[in-house]
Amino acid sequence: MVVDSQAPELVDSDFVAMMRASHLCVLIHDAATKNILWANPAACELLEWSVTELRPLKANHMSSSAQQYDRVIGRAWLHEAVEKGMSRIEWHYRSRSGRIIPTEAIAVRVELAQGPAVMVQFRDVEREQRVERELRQTTSYVDALARHTSTVAFMLDSAGAIRFATDTALAHLGLSGDADPPVGLLLESHARLRRDGTEVSWQQAAAAADPVEPVRLEIPGAEPVTLEGSLERLRDVDAFLMILHDVSTRVRGEERRELELRHENYLARYNAMGDMAMAIAHELGQPLAAAANFIAGVHARAQVLETSGQVPEGTTGQLAYGLDSANRQIDRVSAIVSALRSFVGHLEHVEQVADLNAVIDECLYFVRLRAAAVGVEVEVRLSEQPVLVRCERVLTGQVVLNLCFNAIDEIVEGDAEQRRIELVTETRDEGGTVTVADRGRGVRKDVFAESFTSKEHGSGIGLALSYRIINRQHGSIWCRPRDGGGSVFGFSLPSARESPAGAGSRGKLQDAPRNPRYPKDRRRT
């Protein structure tokens, strides 16, 4: 150790001066008798006695009356210091006014000129204990806030990482509050931030908090959660406080009201289209009847001319084939118009028994015609046995056309190599079933819940009309994602027990002229 020879030497009075100036309380006891020899001003002030008054006092005069602070214990503590050089104890002194003073006391043996003595150093720890109690109480309050409140609160750093979160906030994020807080977890990895209805990044939201900014937090999931509140930049610390409350019920209510409003607008359009359909059906009835009469007249006149030899032999048969085909189409249009008038009007529904295989056959010509125009292959798998159901045949065929046309329009938006739809009939427990599967973009919501079109030029009535036709016939209609991509639309109708006349037939369009581009139907069972 290097000693500075220029440093002044301290004398006994200097040590006395330092002891007097110290805020640490000091008592000097005689090593043999344990009587008080001296006390510094800090000890006198705390105990409220002067040095002269302290000297005759014994341990029972200046200590707590509790048994653990008995005079015998105090003397033993001081004697231990005399023998071992130092001893420590928690001791409760009592001031002149009776105030109990908890202390941490250290007794040290010192060698004075007049002989050995014990120097006791102690300090009032009551304030420290009070601060410690307040700290424990504050900690319990914070813990109660974190674990037992419904408030959603996050403490975030400037990077958007979670530093503190209430259990409710963690539960919304799908995390457990029992484990250690997910310190360092980025909030953006579990939720989306929105401000003024626009999605923003954490940096944008933090920059706008000057010091407080409204914010919305959207947490995706099976049932999305929407939280609203404020983001506050805390002063003097590099942190942000986000206080939120759950508004999911309100948001869902707003979405439901908006959907109801859209339904009202849709129903107004639907009613208008119903009125228009009734008018069209009424106006088409007479021209269709006249056209049928004209065709019958032409057919009869051709037979007369062939009999009289005025036209080449065989011409009448060719004309008859063409006229019969045209007449069948007119019959079909008449049936559709009649069914439409029955459906749109408030007429009693008349049940028929039909074979879904035959209904599919009647629609295939039109489905293939629509599919060929955009290069879509139609694969048909009909049940080996008739699928007998109770339904209105023409309207059910319209549902098949709607679902097939919808699948064709959807699949054209995808990969050209995947342009194929699958049309299947089968009998299930719930009844006769038709499914139409495609490899398009797939369904992302319940299209029958909204019944609105997403097509640029669509009327929005196709699926809605199909839904009402099937439900009116006590059936069910659905849509679901298809395994491997795409979607499956289908419907079921109540099975019929009795067999209709000619149930195994394939319908009116079996003999309709086919485009030579289409091969014979491919069927697999």
C-alpha positions as CSV (number, residue, x, y, z in Angstrom):
1,M,0.0,0.0,0.0
2,V,1.4,3.4,-0.9
3,V,1.1,6.0,1.8
4,D,0.9,9.6,0.8
5,S,3.5,11.3,3.0
6,Q,1.9,14.7,2.3
7,A,-1.5,13.6,3.7
8,P,-2.3,15.1,7.1
9,E,-2.5,12.7,10.1
10,L,-5.8,12.3,11.8
11,V,-6.0,12.8,15.5
12,D,-8.4,11.4,18.1
13,S,-10.6,14.5,17.9
14,D,-11.0,13.9,14.2
15,F,-12.5,10.5,14.7
16,V,-14.8,11.9,17.4
17,A,-15.9,14.6,15.0
18,M,-16.7,12.0,12.2
19,M,-18.6,9.9,14.7
20,R,-20.6,12.9,15.8
21,A,-21.4,13.7,12.1
22,S,-22.5,10.2,11.2
23,H,-26.2,9.4,10.6
24,L,-25.5,5.9,11.8
25,C,-26.4,5.5,15.5
26,V,-23.4,4.5,17.7
27,L,-23.5,3.3,21.4
28,I,-20.2,2.4,23.3
29,H,-20.7,-0.2,26.0
30,D,-18.2,-1.3,28.7
31,A,-17.0,-4.8,27.8
32,A,-17.3,-6.0,31.4
33,T,-20.3,-4.3,32.8
34,K,-22.1,-3.6,29.5
35,N,-23.0,-0.1,30.8
36,I,-23.2,2.7,28.2
37,L,-20.1,4.8,28.1
38,W,-20.9,7.1,25.2
39,A,-23.5,7.8,22.4
40,N,-23.2,9.8,19.2
41,P,-25.7,12.6,18.5
42,A,-27.6,10.4,15.9
43,A,-28.3,7.8,18.7
44,C,-29.3,10.4,21.2
45,E,-31.7,12.0,18.7
46,L,-33.3,8.6,17.8
47,L,-33.6,7.4,21.4
48,E,-34.6,10.9,22.7
49,W,-32.0,10.7,25.6
50,S,-28.8,12.7,26.2
51,V,-25.5,10.9,26.8
52,T,-25.8,11.8,30.5
53,E,-29.3,10.3,30.7
54,L,-28.3,7.2,28.7
55,R,-25.4,6.2,30.9
56,P,-27.4,4.8,33.9
57,L,-30.0,3.1,31.7
58,K,-30.1,-0.7,31.4
59,A,-31.4,-2.8,28.4
60,N,-34.9,-3.0,29.9
61,H,-35.1,0.8,30.1
62,M,-34.4,1.3,26.3
63,S,-35.6,-1.9,24.7
64,S,-39.0,-3.3,23.7
65,S,-40.8,-5.1,26.5
66,A,-41.3,-8.1,24.2
67,Q,-39.8,-11.3,25.5
68,Q,-37.3,-11.6,22.6
69,Y,-35.8,-8.3,23.7
70,D,-35.3,-9.2,27.3
71,R,-32.2,-7.7,29.1
72,V,-30.6,-11.2,29.5
73,I,-30.7,-11.7,25.7
74,G,-29.3,-8.2,25.1
75,R,-26.4,-8.8,27.5
76,A,-25.7,-12.2,25.9
77,W,-25.6,-10.6,22.5
78,L,-23.0,-8.0,23.7
79,H,-21.0,-10.6,25.5
80,E,-20.8,-12.7,22.3
81,A,-19.2,-9.7,20.6
82,V,-16.7,-9.4,23.4
83,E,-15.7,-13.0,23.0
84,K,-15.9,-13.4,19.2
85,G,-15.2,-9.9,18.0
86,M,-18.5,-9.2,16.4
87,S,-22.2,-10.1,16.7
88,R,-25.3,-9.2,14.8
89,I,-29.0,-9.0,15.9
90,E,-32.3,-7.5,15.0
91,W,-33.2,-5.4,18.0
92,H,-36.1,-3.2,18.9
93,Y,-35.1,-0.2,20.9
94,R,-37.6,2.0,22.8
95,S,-37.3,5.8,22.7
96,R,-38.0,8.0,25.7
97,S,-41.5,8.8,24.4
98,G,-42.2,5.0,24.1
99,R,-41.9,4.6,20.3
100,I,-40.6,1.2,19.4
101,I,-37.7,1.4,16.9
102,P,-36.9,-1.7,14.9
103,T,-33.2,-1.8,14.0
104,E,-30.4,-4.0,12.6
105,A,-27.6,-3.8,15.2
106,I,-24.0,-4.8,14.9
107,A,-21.8,-5.2,18.1
108,V,-18.1,-5.0,17.5
109,R,-15.3,-5.4,20.2
110,V,-12.9,-2.4,20.2
111,E,-9.8,-1.8,22.2
112,L,-9.8,1.6,23.9
113,A,-7.1,3.2,26.0
114,Q,-9.1,2.5,29.1
115,G,-9.7,-1.1,28.1
116,P,-11.9,-3.3,25.9
117,A,-15.4,-1.9,24.9
118,V,-18.3,-2.9,22.6
119,M,-19.3,-0.5,19.9
120,V,-22.9,-1.0,18.8
121,Q,-24.0,0.4,15.4
122,F,-27.6,0.5,14.4
123,R,-30.1,2.3,12.2
124,D,-33.8,2.8,12.1
125,V,-35.2,0.3,9.5
126,E,-38.8,1.3,10.2
127,R,-38.9,3.5,7.0
128,E,-37.3,0.8,5.0
129,Q,-39.8,-1.8,6.3
130,R,-42.6,0.7,5.4
131,V,-41.2,1.1,1.9
132,E,-40.9,-2.7,1.6
133,R,-44.5,-3.2,2.7
134,E,-45.7,-0.6,0.3
135,L,-43.6,-2.3,-2.5
136,R,-45.1,-5.7,-1.6
137,Q,-48.6,-4.1,-1.6
138,T,-48.0,-2.4,-5.0
139,T,-46.7,-5.7,-6.3
140,S,-49.9,-7.5,-5.2
141,Y,-52.0,-4.8,-6.8
142,V,-50.2,-5.2,-10.1
143,D,-50.5,-8.9,-9.8
144,A,-54.2,-8.6,-9.1
145,L,-54.6,-6.3,-12.1
146,A,-52.7,-8.7,-14.3
147,R,-54.5,-11.8,-13.3
148,H,-58.0,-10.9,-12.1
149,T,-59.1,-7.9,-14.2
150,S,-61.1,-8.1,-17.5
151,T,-59.1,-5.2,-18.8
152,V,-57.0,-5.9,-21.9
153,A,-53.6,-4.1,-21.3
154,F,-50.3,-4.4,-23.0
155,M,-47.0,-2.7,-22.2
156,L,-44.9,-2.6,-25.4
157,D,-41.4,-1.4,-26.3
158,S,-40.6,0.8,-29.3
159,A,-40.3,-2.3,-31.5
160,G,-43.8,-3.5,-30.6
161,A,-42.6,-6.4,-28.4
162,I,-44.7,-7.3,-25.4
163,R,-43.1,-6.4,-22.1
164,F,-46.2,-6.9,-19.9
165,A,-49.7,-8.1,-20.5
166,T,-52.8,-8.9,-18.4
167,D,-54.0,-12.4,-18.3
168,T,-57.1,-11.4,-20.3
169,A,-54.9,-9.9,-23.0
170,L,-52.8,-13.1,-23.2
171,A,-56.0,-15.2,-23.4
172,H,-57.2,-13.2,-26.4
173,L,-53.8,-13.9,-28.0
174,G,-54.2,-17.7,-27.3
175,L,-51.4,-17.6,-24.7
176,S,-51.5,-18.8,-21.1
177,G,-51.0,-16.4,-18.2
178,D,-49.7,-19.1,-15.9
179,A,-46.3,-19.3,-17.6
180,D,-43.8,-16.5,-17.7
181,P,-44.9,-13.4,-19.7
182,P,-44.0,-13.7,-23.4
183,V,-41.4,-11.0,-23.1
184,G,-40.1,-10.0,-26.6
185,L,-43.1,-11.5,-28.5
186,L,-44.1,-9.1,-31.3
187,L,-47.8,-8.1,-31.0
188,E,-48.1,-8.0,-34.8
189,S,-47.3,-11.7,-35.0
190,H,-50.7,-12.4,-33.3
191,A,-52.9,-9.5,-34.3
192,R,-53.6,-6.8,-36.9
193,L,-53.6,-3.1,-36.0
194,R,-56.1,-0.8,-37.5
195,R,-56.4,3.0,-37.4
196,D,-59.3,4.9,-38.9
197,G,-60.5,1.7,-40.5
198,T,-57.2,1.1,-42.3
199,E,-54.7,-1.6,-41.4
200,V,-51.4,-0.1,-40.2
201,S,-48.0,-1.4,-39.1
202,W,-46.8,-1.1,-35.5
203,Q,-44.3,1.6,-36.6
204,Q,-47.1,3.7,-38.1
205,A,-49.3,3.2,-35.0
206,A,-46.5,4.1,-32.7
207,A,-45.5,7.2,-34.7
208,A,-49.2,8.4,-34.5
209,A,-49.3,8.1,-30.7
210,D,-48.4,11.6,-29.7
211,P,-49.0,11.0,-26.9
212,V,-52.4,9.1,-27.3
213,E,-54.0,7.7,-30.4
214,P,-57.2,5.6,-30.9
215,V,-56.4,2.1,-32.1
216,R,-58.2,-1.2,-33.0
217,L,-56.7,-4.6,-32.6
218,E,-58.1,-7.5,-34.7
219,I,-57.2,-11.1,-33.6
220,P,-58.0,-13.7,-36.2
221,G,-59.4,-17.1,-35.4
222,A,-62.5,-19.3,-35.6
223,E,-64.4,-16.5,-33.9
224,P,-62.4,-13.3,-34.7
225,V,-61.9,-10.9,-31.7
226,T,-62.1,-7.1,-32.2
227,L,-60.6,-4.9,-29.5
228,E,-60.8,-1.1,-29.3
229,G,-59.0,1.4,-27.2
230,S,-55.9,3.7,-27.1
231,L,-52.2,3.5,-27.6
232,E,-50.3,5.9,-25.3
233,R,-46.6,6.9,-25.5
234,L,-45.3,6.9,-21.9
235,R,-43.2,9.9,-20.9
236,D,-39.6,9.5,-19.8
237,V,-39.5,5.8,-20.8
238,D,-39.1,4.0,-24.0
239,A,-42.5,2.2,-23.8
240,F,-46.1,2.3,-24.9
241,L,-49.3,1.4,-23.0
242,M,-52.2,-0.1,-24.9
243,I,-55.5,-0.3,-23.1
244,L,-58.3,-2.0,-24.9
245,H,-61.8,-3.4,-24.4
246,D,-63.6,-6.2,-26.3
247,V,-66.1,-4.8,-28.9
248,S,-66.5,-8.1,-30.8
249,T,-70.2,-8.3,-30.0
250,R,-70.8,-4.8,-31.2
251,V,-68.9,-5.4,-34.4
252,R,-70.7,-8.6,-35.1
253,G,-74.0,-6.7,-34.5
254,E,-73.0,-4.0,-36.9
255,E,-72.0,-6.7,-39.5
256,R,-75.3,-8.4,-38.9
257,R,-77.3,-5.2,-39.4
258,E,-75.3,-4.4,-42.5
259,L,-76.1,-7.9,-43.9
260,E,-79.8,-7.5,-43.0
261,L,-79.8,-4.2,-44.9
262,R,-78.3,-5.9,-47.9
263,H,-80.9,-8.6,-47.6
264,E,-83.6,-6.0,-47.5
265,N,-82.2,-4.4,-50.7
266,Y,-81.9,-7.9,-52.2
267,L,-85.4,-8.9,-51.3
268,A,-86.7,-5.7,-52.9
269,R,-84.9,-6.6,-56.1
270,Y,-86.1,-10.2,-55.7
271,N,-89.7,-9.1,-55.4
272,A,-89.3,-6.8,-58.4
273,M,-87.9,-9.7,-60.4
274,G,-90.8,-11.9,-59.3
275,D,-93.3,-9.3,-60.6
276,M,-91.3,-9.2,-63.8
277,A,-91.2,-13.0,-64.1
278,M,-95.0,-13.1,-63.6
279,A,-95.4,-10.6,-66.4
280,I,-93.1,-12.4,-68.7
281,A,-94.7,-15.7,-68.0
282,H,-98.1,-14.2,-68.7
283,E,-97.0,-12.5,-71.9
284,L,-95.1,-15.6,-73.2
285,G,-98.1,-17.9,-72.8
286,Q,-100.0,-16.8,-75.8
287,P,-97.0,-16.5,-78.3
288,L,-95.9,-20.0,-77.2
289,A,-99.4,-21.4,-77.8
290,A,-99.5,-19.7,-81.2
291,A,-96.1,-21.0,-82.2
292,A,-97.1,-24.6,-81.3
293,N,-100.2,-24.2,-83.5
294,F,-98.2,-22.8,-86.4
295,I,-95.8,-25.8,-86.1
296,A,-98.7,-28.2,-86.1
297,G,-100.1,-26.5,-89.1
298,V,-96.8,-26.7,-91.0
299,H,-96.5,-30.4,-90.1
300,A,-100.0,-31.1,-91.4
301,R,-99.6,-29.1,-94.6
302,A,-96.3,-31.0,-95.3
303,Q,-98.1,-34.3,-95.0
304,V,-100.8,-33.1,-97.4
305,L,-98.2,-31.9,-100.0
306,E,-96.2,-35.2,-99.8
307,T,-99.4,-37.2,-100.2
308,S,-100.3,-35.1,-103.3
309,G,-96.8,-35.7,-104.7
310,Q,-95.9,-32.0,-104.7
311,V,-92.8,-32.5,-102.5
312,P,-90.1,-35.1,-102.8
313,E,-90.7,-38.3,-100.8
314,G,-89.0,-38.4,-97.4
315,T,-89.0,-34.6,-97.0
316,T,-91.9,-34.7,-94.7
317,G,-90.0,-37.0,-92.3
318,Q,-87.1,-34.6,-92.2
319,L,-89.4,-31.7,-91.6
320,A,-91.2,-33.7,-88.9
321,Y,-88.0,-34.4,-87.1
322,G,-87.1,-30.8,-87.0
323,L,-90.6,-29.7,-86.1
324,D,-90.9,-32.3,-83.4
325,S,-87.6,-31.2,-81.9
326,A,-88.8,-27.5,-82.0
327,N,-92.1,-28.5,-80.5
328,R,-90.3,-30.3,-77.6
329,Q,-88.3,-27.2,-76.9
330,I,-91.5,-25.2,-76.9
331,D,-93.1,-27.7,-74.5
332,R,-90.1,-27.3,-72.2
333,V,-90.3,-23.5,-72.3
334,S,-94.0,-23.8,-71.6
335,A,-93.3,-26.1,-68.6
336,I,-90.7,-23.7,-67.3
337,V,-93.0,-20.7,-67.6
338,S,-95.8,-22.7,-65.9
339,A,-93.5,-23.8,-63.1
340,L,-92.2,-20.2,-62.8
341,R,-95.6,-18.8,-62.5
342,S,-96.4,-21.4,-59.9
343,F,-93.2,-20.7,-57.9
344,V,-93.3,-16.9,-58.1
345,G,-97.0,-16.8,-57.3
346,H,-98.5,-17.9,-54.1
347,L,-99.9,-21.2,-55.5
348,E,-100.1,-24.5,-53.6
349,H,-97.0,-26.5,-54.3
350,V,-97.8,-29.8,-56.1
351,E,-95.4,-32.6,-55.4
352,Q,-94.3,-34.9,-58.1
353,V,-92.1,-38.1,-57.9
354,A,-89.1,-37.8,-60.2
355,D,-85.8,-39.6,-60.8
356,L,-82.8,-37.4,-60.2
357,N,-81.0,-39.4,-62.9
358,A,-83.6,-38.4,-65.4
359,V,-83.5,-34.7,-64.2
360,I,-79.7,-34.7,-64.8
361,D,-80.1,-36.2,-68.2
362,E,-82.5,-33.5,-69.2
363,C,-80.0,-30.8,-68.1
364,L,-76.9,-32.4,-69.6
365,Y,-77.3,-31.0,-73.1
366,F,-77.4,-27.4,-71.8
367,V,-74.6,-28.0,-69.3
368,R,-72.3,-29.5,-72.0
369,L,-73.1,-26.6,-74.3
370,R,-72.1,-24.1,-71.7
371,A,-69.0,-26.1,-70.7
372,A,-67.7,-26.6,-74.2
373,A,-67.6,-22.9,-74.9
374,V,-64.9,-22.4,-72.2
375,G,-63.1,-25.8,-72.5
376,V,-64.5,-27.4,-69.4
377,E,-64.9,-31.2,-69.2
378,V,-68.1,-32.5,-67.6
379,E,-67.8,-35.9,-65.8
380,V,-71.1,-37.6,-64.9
381,R,-71.5,-40.4,-62.4
382,L,-75.2,-41.4,-62.1
383,S,-76.5,-43.9,-59.6
384,E,-77.1,-47.4,-61.0
385,Q,-80.6,-47.4,-59.4
386,P,-83.2,-44.7,-59.9
387,V,-82.9,-41.9,-57.3
388,L,-86.6,-41.3,-56.7
389,V,-87.4,-38.0,-54.8
390,R,-90.5,-35.8,-54.3
391,C,-89.9,-32.6,-56.1
392,E,-91.1,-30.3,-58.9
393,R,-89.1,-31.7,-61.8
394,V,-88.6,-28.5,-63.9
395,L,-87.6,-26.3,-60.9
396,T,-85.2,-29.0,-59.6
397,G,-83.6,-29.1,-63.1
398,Q,-83.2,-25.3,-62.9
399,V,-81.3,-25.8,-59.6
400,V,-79.0,-28.4,-61.3
401,L,-78.4,-25.9,-64.1
402,N,-77.7,-23.1,-61.7
403,L,-75.1,-25.1,-59.7
404,C,-73.4,-26.4,-62.9
405,F,-73.2,-23.0,-64.5
406,N,-71.9,-21.5,-61.3
407,A,-69.2,-24.3,-61.1
408,I,-68.3,-23.7,-64.8
409,D,-68.0,-19.9,-64.3
410,E,-65.8,-20.4,-61.2
411,I,-63.5,-23.0,-62.7
412,V,-62.7,-20.8,-65.8
413,E,-60.8,-18.4,-63.4
414,G,-58.4,-21.2,-62.5
415,D,-55.8,-23.5,-64.1
416,A,-56.7,-24.7,-67.6
417,E,-55.5,-28.2,-66.8
418,Q,-58.0,-28.4,-63.9
419,R,-61.1,-27.5,-65.9
420,R,-63.4,-30.3,-65.0
421,I,-66.6,-30.5,-63.0
422,E,-68.0,-33.7,-61.6
423,L,-71.8,-34.3,-61.4
424,V,-72.9,-37.2,-59.1
425,T,-76.2,-38.6,-58.1
426,E,-76.7,-41.0,-55.2
427,T,-79.2,-42.1,-52.5
428,R,-78.2,-41.2,-48.9
429,D,-79.9,-41.4,-45.6
430,E,-81.2,-37.8,-45.9
431,G,-82.7,-38.5,-49.4
432,G,-81.8,-38.3,-53.0
433,T,-78.6,-36.2,-53.5
434,V,-77.0,-34.3,-56.3
435,T,-73.4,-32.9,-56.0
436,V,-71.5,-30.7,-58.3
437,A,-67.7,-30.6,-57.6
438,D,-65.2,-28.2,-59.2
439,R,-61.5,-27.3,-58.9
440,G,-61.9,-23.6,-58.7
441,R,-60.9,-21.1,-56.0
442,G,-63.1,-22.7,-53.4
443,V,-65.7,-21.2,-51.0
444,R,-64.5,-18.8,-48.3
445,K,-67.9,-18.1,-46.7
446,D,-71.5,-19.5,-46.7
447,V,-72.8,-18.3,-50.0
448,F,-76.3,-19.3,-49.1
449,A,-76.2,-17.2,-46.0
450,E,-75.8,-14.0,-48.0
451,S,-77.2,-15.0,-51.4
452,F,-75.4,-12.3,-53.2
453,T,-73.4,-12.6,-56.4
454,S,-69.7,-11.8,-56.7
455,K,-69.8,-11.9,-60.5
456,E,-69.3,-8.6,-62.4
457,H,-72.5,-9.1,-64.5
458,G,-74.5,-11.4,-62.2
459,S,-78.0,-10.7,-60.9
460,G,-77.4,-12.4,-57.6
461,I,-80.5,-14.5,-57.9
462,G,-79.1,-17.8,-59.1
463,L,-78.0,-19.3,-55.8
464,A,-80.7,-17.5,-53.9
465,L,-83.4,-19.0,-56.1
466,S,-81.8,-22.4,-55.9
467,Y,-81.8,-22.1,-52.1
468,R,-85.5,-21.2,-52.0
469,I,-86.5,-23.9,-54.5
470,I,-84.9,-26.7,-52.5
471,N,-86.1,-25.4,-49.1
472,R,-89.6,-25.0,-50.4
473,Q,-89.5,-28.7,-51.4
474,H,-88.4,-29.7,-47.8
475,G,-84.8,-30.4,-48.9
476,S,-81.4,-29.0,-48.0
477,I,-78.7,-27.3,-50.0
478,W,-75.1,-26.7,-49.0
479,C,-71.6,-25.9,-50.1
480,R,-68.2,-26.9,-48.7
481,P,-64.5,-26.8,-49.6
482,R,-63.4,-29.7,-51.8
483,D,-60.5,-31.9,-50.7
484,G,-57.5,-30.9,-52.9
485,G,-58.9,-27.5,-53.7
486,G,-62.1,-26.2,-55.2
487,S,-65.7,-26.5,-53.8
488,V,-68.6,-28.9,-53.7
489,F,-72.2,-27.7,-54.1
490,G,-75.0,-30.2,-53.5
491,F,-78.6,-30.6,-52.5
492,S,-80.8,-33.4,-51.1
493,L,-84.5,-33.9,-51.6
494,P,-86.9,-36.3,-49.7
495,S,-86.9,-39.8,-51.0
496,A,-90.1,-41.2,-52.6
497,R,-91.3,-44.7,-51.7
498,E,-93.5,-45.4,-54.7
499,S,-92.0,-45.6,-58.2
500,P,-93.4,-43.2,-60.8
501,A,-94.5,-44.4,-64.2
502,G,-91.4,-44.8,-66.4
503,A,-89.1,-44.0,-63.5
504,G,-86.1,-45.4,-65.3
505,S,-86.5,-43.1,-68.4
506,R,-83.9,-40.5,-69.1
507,G,-86.4,-37.6,-69.8
508,K,-87.6,-35.5,-72.6
509,L,-84.3,-34.3,-74.0
510,Q,-82.9,-37.7,-74.6
511,D,-83.6,-37.4,-78.3
512,A,-82.7,-33.7,-78.6
513,P,-80.1,-33.1,-81.3
514,R,-76.6,-33.1,-79.9
515,N,-73.6,-31.1,-81.1
516,P,-71.2,-33.5,-82.8
517,R,-68.3,-32.1,-80.8
518,Y,-69.6,-33.9,-77.7
519,P,-69.1,-37.7,-77.4
520,K,-71.6,-39.9,-75.8
521,D,-72.0,-39.4,-72.0
522,R,-69.2,-40.9,-70.0
523,R,-70.6,-42.5,-66.8
524,R,-68.8,-44.3,-64.0
525,T,-70.5,-45.8,-61.0
